[in-house]
Amino acid sequence: MRFQVINEQLASGLRKGIIGIALVLFFGTMGYRMIEGWNWLDSFYMTVITVSTVGIMEVHPLSDAGRLFTSLLIFGGVGVMAYCLTRLAEFMFQRSITNVFGRRTMMKKIAQMKQHAIICGYGRTGMRVVAELQAANKPFVVIEENEEVVKRMLELGIPHIPGDATEEETLEAAQICEADALVAALDSDAENLFLTLTASGLCRNLRVIARVHDPDNSRKFRKAGAHRVVSPISTGANQIAQLLTRPSVVDLIELVTTDKSIALQVFEHSIEEDSDMLGKTLSEARVRQTLGSMVIAVKHRDGTTAFDPGPQTKLNLGDTLVAIRQSDAGEQTL
Protein backbone atom coordinates (compact mmCIF):
# COMPACT_ATOMS: atom_id res chain seq x y z
CA MET A 1 0.00 0.00 0.00
CA ARG A 2 2.85 2.37 0.85
CA PHE A 3 4.53 1.76 -2.53
CA GLN A 4 1.20 2.30 -4.28
CA VAL A 5 0.78 5.73 -2.62
CA ILE A 6 4.33 6.72 -3.61
CA ASN A 7 3.73 5.63 -7.21
CA GLU A 8 0.51 7.65 -7.36
CA GLN A 9 2.34 10.74 -6.08
CA LEU A 10 5.14 10.32 -8.62
CA ALA A 11 2.65 9.74 -11.44
CA SER A 12 0.81 12.90 -10.42
CA GLY A 13 4.08 14.87 -10.52
CA LEU A 14 4.91 13.40 -13.93
CA ARG A 15 1.52 14.43 -15.31
CA LYS A 16 2.03 17.96 -14.03
CA GLY A 17 5.45 18.10 -15.70
CA ILE A 18 4.05 16.98 -19.06
CA ILE A 19 1.29 19.57 -18.82
CA GLY A 20 3.95 22.16 -18.01
CA ILE A 21 6.02 21.27 -21.11
CA ALA A 22 2.90 21.50 -23.29
CA LEU A 23 2.13 24.96 -21.88
CA VAL A 24 5.72 26.15 -22.43
CA LEU A 25 5.63 25.00 -26.08
CA PHE A 26 2.24 26.62 -26.59
CA PHE A 27 3.14 30.01 -25.09
CA GLY A 28 6.57 29.98 -26.73
CA THR A 29 5.09 29.36 -30.17
CA MET A 30 2.42 32.03 -29.61
CA GLY A 31 5.06 34.49 -28.33
CA TYR A 32 7.32 34.20 -31.39
CA ARG A 33 4.28 34.34 -33.65
CA MET A 34 3.03 37.59 -32.09
CA ILE A 35 6.39 39.30 -31.38
CA GLU A 36 8.37 38.35 -34.49
CA GLY A 37 5.52 37.61 -36.88
CA TRP A 38 7.00 34.25 -37.94
CA ASN A 39 4.93 31.40 -39.34
CA TRP A 40 3.71 28.62 -37.02
CA LEU A 41 6.43 26.10 -37.95
CA ASP A 42 9.30 28.55 -37.42
CA SER A 43 7.78 29.71 -34.13
CA PHE A 44 7.37 26.15 -32.86
CA TYR A 45 10.87 25.13 -33.99
CA MET A 46 12.44 28.15 -32.30
CA THR A 47 10.59 27.29 -29.07
CA VAL A 48 11.83 23.68 -29.16
CA ILE A 49 15.50 24.53 -29.72
CA THR A 50 15.30 27.22 -27.05
CA VAL A 51 13.83 25.13 -24.22
CA SER A 52 15.97 22.10 -25.11
CA THR A 53 19.17 24.25 -25.03
CA VAL A 54 20.69 22.40 -27.99
CA GLY A 55 22.57 25.52 -29.12
CA ILE A 56 21.39 25.63 -32.73
CA MET A 57 21.49 29.10 -34.29
CA GLU A 58 18.34 31.21 -34.47
CA VAL A 59 15.78 30.59 -37.21
CA HIS A 60 15.63 34.34 -38.03
CA PRO A 61 17.36 37.36 -36.53
CA LEU A 62 15.63 38.39 -33.29
CA SER A 63 14.44 41.84 -32.31
CA ASP A 64 15.17 43.21 -28.84
CA ALA A 65 11.72 42.16 -27.69
CA GLY A 66 12.33 38.70 -29.16
CA ARG A 67 15.65 38.36 -27.32
CA LEU A 68 14.01 39.32 -24.02
CA PHE A 69 11.20 36.82 -24.65
CA THR A 70 13.76 34.12 -25.51
CA SER A 71 15.63 34.75 -22.25
CA LEU A 72 12.44 34.38 -20.23
CA LEU A 73 11.53 31.25 -22.22
CA ILE A 74 14.91 29.66 -21.46
CA PHE A 75 14.49 30.15 -17.70
CA GLY A 76 10.92 28.89 -17.67
CA GLY A 77 11.33 26.08 -20.18
CA VAL A 78 14.53 24.65 -18.74
CA GLY A 79 13.00 24.64 -15.26
CA VAL A 80 9.93 22.77 -16.46
CA MET A 81 12.03 20.28 -18.46
CA ALA A 82 14.28 19.60 -15.46
CA TYR A 83 11.23 19.06 -13.24
CA CYS A 84 9.61 16.65 -15.70
CA LEU A 85 12.77 14.60 -16.32
CA THR A 86 13.42 14.34 -12.58
CA ARG A 87 9.89 13.06 -11.95
CA LEU A 88 10.21 10.60 -14.83
CA ALA A 89 13.46 9.19 -13.43
CA GLU A 90 11.96 8.91 -9.94
CA PHE A 91 8.85 7.24 -11.31
CA MET A 92 10.79 4.59 -13.26
CA PHE A 93 13.19 3.92 -10.38
CA GLN A 94 10.38 3.61 -7.84
CA ARG A 95 8.42 1.23 -10.06
CA SER A 96 11.47 -1.01 -10.41
CA ILE A 97 12.00 -1.05 -6.65
CA THR A 98 8.30 -1.72 -6.05
CA ASN A 99 8.28 -4.66 -8.48
CA VAL A 100 11.38 -6.24 -6.92
CA PHE A 101 10.31 -5.92 -3.29
CA GLY A 102 6.67 -6.63 -4.09
CA ARG A 103 7.62 -9.87 -5.85
CA ARG A 104 9.85 -10.99 -2.96
CA THR A 105 7.18 -10.25 -0.37
CA MET A 106 4.54 -12.09 -2.40
CA MET A 107 6.73 -15.19 -2.88
CA LYS A 108 7.45 -15.33 0.86
CA LYS A 109 3.72 -15.12 1.54
CA ILE A 110 2.97 -17.92 -0.93
CA ALA A 111 5.72 -20.13 0.55
CA GLN A 112 3.98 -19.93 3.94
CA MET A 113 0.48 -20.72 2.67
CA LYS A 114 -1.45 -23.73 3.96
CA GLN A 115 -4.98 -24.96 3.25
CA HIS A 116 -5.20 -22.47 0.41
CA ALA A 117 -6.77 -22.65 -3.05
CA ILE A 118 -4.76 -22.67 -6.27
CA ILE A 119 -6.50 -20.97 -9.18
CA CYS A 120 -5.01 -21.95 -12.52
CA GLY A 121 -5.96 -19.34 -15.10
CA TYR A 122 -7.10 -15.76 -14.50
CA GLY A 123 -9.70 -15.51 -17.23
CA ARG A 124 -13.38 -14.79 -16.74
CA THR A 125 -13.90 -17.85 -14.54
CA GLY A 126 -10.69 -17.33 -12.58
CA MET A 127 -11.49 -13.68 -11.91
CA ARG A 128 -14.92 -14.54 -10.50
CA VAL A 129 -13.47 -17.30 -8.31
CA VAL A 130 -10.79 -14.93 -6.98
CA ALA A 131 -13.41 -12.27 -6.18
CA GLU A 132 -15.45 -14.78 -4.17
CA LEU A 133 -12.37 -16.07 -2.31
CA GLN A 134 -11.36 -12.52 -1.43
CA ALA A 135 -14.86 -11.86 -0.09
CA ALA A 136 -14.66 -15.05 2.01
CA ASN A 137 -11.10 -14.24 3.23
CA LYS A 138 -9.83 -17.61 2.05
CA PRO A 139 -6.13 -17.74 1.11
CA PHE A 140 -5.37 -18.41 -2.54
CA VAL A 141 -2.72 -18.12 -5.22
CA VAL A 142 -3.24 -17.69 -8.97
CA ILE A 143 -1.08 -19.31 -11.64
CA GLU A 144 -1.06 -17.40 -14.94
CA GLU A 145 1.40 -17.25 -17.85
CA ASN A 146 0.01 -14.27 -19.78
CA GLU A 147 2.43 -11.40 -19.10
CA GLU A 148 -0.17 -8.65 -19.41
CA VAL A 149 -2.48 -10.42 -16.97
CA VAL A 150 0.43 -10.99 -14.58
CA LYS A 151 1.25 -7.27 -14.62
CA ARG A 152 -2.38 -6.43 -13.85
CA MET A 153 -2.46 -8.87 -10.93
CA LEU A 154 0.78 -7.40 -9.56
CA GLU A 155 -0.76 -3.94 -9.59
CA LEU A 156 -3.88 -5.27 -7.83
CA GLY A 157 -1.80 -7.09 -5.21
CA ILE A 158 -3.24 -10.52 -6.09
CA PRO A 159 -0.99 -13.41 -4.94
CA HIS A 160 0.21 -15.13 -8.10
CA ILE A 161 2.94 -17.15 -9.73
CA PRO A 162 3.80 -16.48 -13.39
CA GLY A 163 4.24 -19.65 -15.38
CA ASP A 164 2.64 -22.68 -16.98
CA ALA A 165 0.18 -24.31 -14.59
CA THR A 166 0.67 -27.71 -16.23
CA GLU A 167 4.35 -27.79 -15.21
CA GLU A 168 5.17 -29.61 -11.98
CA GLU A 169 7.72 -26.96 -10.95
CA THR A 170 5.07 -24.23 -11.14
CA LEU A 171 2.58 -26.23 -9.09
CA GLU A 172 5.21 -27.02 -6.47
CA ALA A 173 6.06 -23.30 -6.24
CA ALA A 174 2.37 -22.74 -5.42
CA GLN A 175 2.71 -25.18 -2.49
CA ILE A 176 0.35 -27.70 -4.07
CA CYS A 177 0.85 -30.36 -1.39
CA GLU A 178 -0.15 -27.82 1.29
CA ALA A 179 -3.18 -26.63 -0.66
CA ASP A 180 -6.80 -27.48 0.09
CA ALA A 181 -8.06 -27.35 -3.50
CA LEU A 182 -7.05 -26.58 -7.08
CA VAL A 183 -9.27 -25.00 -9.71
CA ALA A 184 -8.44 -25.89 -13.31
CA ALA A 185 -9.73 -22.92 -15.32
CA LEU A 186 -7.36 -22.82 -18.29
CA ASP A 187 -8.40 -21.95 -21.85
CA SER A 188 -9.05 -25.45 -23.20
CA ASP A 189 -10.31 -28.83 -22.00
CA ALA A 190 -7.05 -30.46 -23.12
CA GLU A 191 -4.99 -28.13 -20.89
CA ASN A 192 -7.35 -28.59 -17.95
CA LEU A 193 -7.28 -32.37 -18.36
CA PHE A 194 -3.47 -32.48 -18.40
CA LEU A 195 -3.41 -30.14 -15.40
CA THR A 196 -5.81 -32.43 -13.52
CA LEU A 197 -3.59 -35.45 -14.21
CA THR A 198 -0.46 -33.59 -13.11
CA ALA A 199 -2.01 -32.17 -9.94
CA SER A 200 -3.56 -35.52 -8.94
CA GLY A 201 -0.23 -37.24 -9.47
CA LEU A 202 1.61 -34.73 -7.25
CA CYS A 203 -0.91 -34.80 -4.42
CA ARG A 204 -3.51 -37.56 -4.12
CA ASN A 205 -5.56 -35.85 -1.40
CA LEU A 206 -5.90 -32.57 -3.27
CA ARG A 207 -9.43 -31.56 -4.27
CA VAL A 208 -9.38 -30.77 -7.97
CA ILE A 209 -12.26 -28.75 -9.41
CA ALA A 210 -12.11 -28.66 -13.19
CA ARG A 211 -14.01 -26.48 -15.62
CA VAL A 212 -14.98 -28.10 -18.92
CA HIS A 213 -16.21 -26.43 -22.08
CA ASP A 214 -17.64 -29.64 -23.54
CA PRO A 215 -19.92 -31.50 -21.05
CA ASP A 216 -19.14 -34.78 -22.86
CA ASN A 217 -15.59 -34.61 -21.47
CA SER A 218 -16.75 -34.78 -17.84
CA ARG A 219 -16.09 -38.53 -17.53
CA LYS A 220 -12.50 -38.08 -18.70
CA PHE A 221 -11.86 -35.50 -16.01
CA ARG A 222 -13.29 -37.73 -13.27
CA LYS A 223 -11.09 -40.59 -14.42
CA ALA A 224 -8.11 -38.22 -14.37
CA GLY A 225 -8.74 -37.45 -10.70
CA ALA A 226 -11.06 -34.43 -10.65
CA HIS A 227 -13.33 -34.39 -7.60
CA ARG A 228 -15.77 -32.00 -9.21
CA VAL A 229 -16.34 -31.11 -12.86
CA VAL A 230 -18.14 -27.87 -13.65
CA SER A 231 -19.61 -27.20 -17.06
CA PRO A 232 -20.79 -23.60 -17.56
CA ILE A 233 -23.05 -24.81 -20.39
CA SER A 234 -24.76 -27.49 -18.29
CA THR A 235 -24.94 -25.30 -15.21
CA GLY A 236 -26.46 -22.43 -17.16
CA ALA A 237 -28.98 -24.70 -18.86
CA ASN A 238 -29.99 -26.28 -15.53
CA GLN A 239 -30.45 -22.89 -13.93
CA ILE A 240 -32.64 -21.71 -16.80
CA ALA A 241 -34.74 -24.88 -16.49
CA GLN A 242 -35.07 -24.37 -12.73
CA LEU A 243 -36.11 -20.74 -13.28
CA LEU A 244 -38.83 -21.95 -15.63
CA THR A 245 -40.10 -24.72 -13.35
CA ARG A 246 -39.28 -23.53 -9.81
CA PRO A 247 -38.46 -19.81 -9.93
CA SER A 248 -39.27 -19.11 -6.27
CA VAL A 249 -36.85 -21.76 -5.04
CA VAL A 250 -34.06 -20.45 -7.25
CA ASP A 251 -34.71 -16.88 -6.13
CA LEU A 252 -34.51 -17.94 -2.48
CA ILE A 253 -31.23 -19.83 -2.99
CA GLU A 254 -29.68 -16.89 -4.85
CA LEU A 255 -30.72 -14.48 -2.12
CA VAL A 256 -29.23 -16.64 0.63
CA THR A 257 -25.96 -17.41 -1.15
CA THR A 258 -25.19 -14.18 -3.04
CA ASP A 259 -27.01 -11.22 -1.51
CA LYS A 260 -24.71 -9.78 1.17
CA SER A 261 -27.59 -7.89 2.78
CA ILE A 262 -29.45 -11.10 3.63
CA ALA A 263 -28.69 -12.12 7.24
CA LEU A 264 -28.52 -15.85 6.43
CA GLN A 265 -25.41 -17.91 5.86
CA VAL A 266 -24.95 -21.38 4.42
CA PHE A 267 -21.74 -22.91 5.79
CA GLU A 268 -19.81 -26.14 6.45
CA HIS A 269 -18.65 -27.58 9.76
CA SER A 270 -16.26 -30.54 9.69
CA ILE A 271 -16.24 -33.23 12.37
CA GLU A 272 -12.62 -33.52 13.51
CA GLU A 273 -10.95 -35.78 16.07
CA ASP A 274 -11.23 -33.17 18.82
CA SER A 275 -14.86 -32.29 18.03
CA ASP A 276 -17.36 -32.60 20.88
CA MET A 277 -19.89 -33.87 18.32
CA LEU A 278 -17.84 -36.90 17.30
CA GLY A 279 -19.72 -40.16 17.80
CA LYS A 280 -22.94 -38.42 18.80
CA THR A 281 -26.25 -38.18 17.01
CA LEU A 282 -27.57 -34.84 15.82
CA SER A 283 -29.96 -34.83 18.75
CA GLU A 284 -27.20 -35.55 21.28
CA ALA A 285 -24.82 -33.04 19.68
CA ARG A 286 -27.36 -30.24 20.14
CA VAL A 287 -26.23 -28.61 16.90
CA ARG A 288 -28.80 -25.84 17.02
CA GLN A 289 -27.58 -24.73 20.45
CA THR A 290 -23.85 -25.34 19.73
CA LEU A 291 -23.58 -23.79 16.28
CA GLY A 292 -26.74 -21.71 16.33
CA SER A 293 -27.79 -23.27 13.04
CA MET A 294 -30.10 -25.73 11.34
CA VAL A 295 -28.51 -28.75 9.62
CA ILE A 296 -29.82 -29.27 6.10
CA ALA A 297 -27.43 -32.07 5.02
CA VAL A 298 -24.62 -34.31 6.26
CA LYS A 299 -21.81 -35.19 3.85
CA HIS A 300 -20.34 -38.49 4.97
CA ARG A 301 -16.70 -39.45 4.60
CA ASP A 302 -17.56 -42.13 2.02
CA GLY A 303 -18.94 -39.50 -0.34
CA THR A 304 -22.65 -40.00 0.31
CA THR A 305 -24.87 -37.14 1.42
CA ALA A 306 -27.89 -37.32 3.69
CA PHE A 307 -30.30 -34.47 3.02
CA ASP A 308 -32.66 -33.32 5.77
CA PRO A 309 -31.06 -35.76 8.25
CA GLY A 310 -33.08 -37.02 11.18
CA PRO A 311 -32.18 -36.43 14.85
CA GLN A 312 -30.74 -39.96 15.14
CA THR A 313 -28.14 -39.41 12.37
CA LYS A 314 -24.75 -40.28 13.86
CA LEU A 315 -21.78 -38.03 13.27
CA ASN A 316 -18.53 -39.83 12.45
CA LEU A 317 -14.96 -38.66 11.91
CA GLY A 318 -14.63 -36.88 8.56
CA ASP A 319 -18.32 -36.03 8.22
CA THR A 320 -19.26 -32.50 7.20
CA LEU A 321 -22.37 -30.68 8.35
CA VAL A 322 -24.03 -28.36 5.85
CA ALA A 323 -26.07 -25.88 7.85
CA ILE A 324 -27.83 -22.53 7.63
CA ARG A 325 -27.87 -19.82 10.27
CA GLN A 326 -27.94 -16.12 10.96
CA SER A 327 -24.91 -14.37 9.44
CA ASP A 328 -22.07 -14.54 11.96
CA ALA A 329 -18.47 -15.74 11.76
CA GLY A 330 -18.71 -19.24 10.28
CA GLU A 331 -16.38 -22.07 9.53
CA GLN A 332 -16.52 -21.79 5.75
CA THR A 333 -19.13 -19.93 3.75
CA LEU A 334 -20.44 -21.86 0.77
Disulfide bonds with the S-S distance in Angstrom:
none
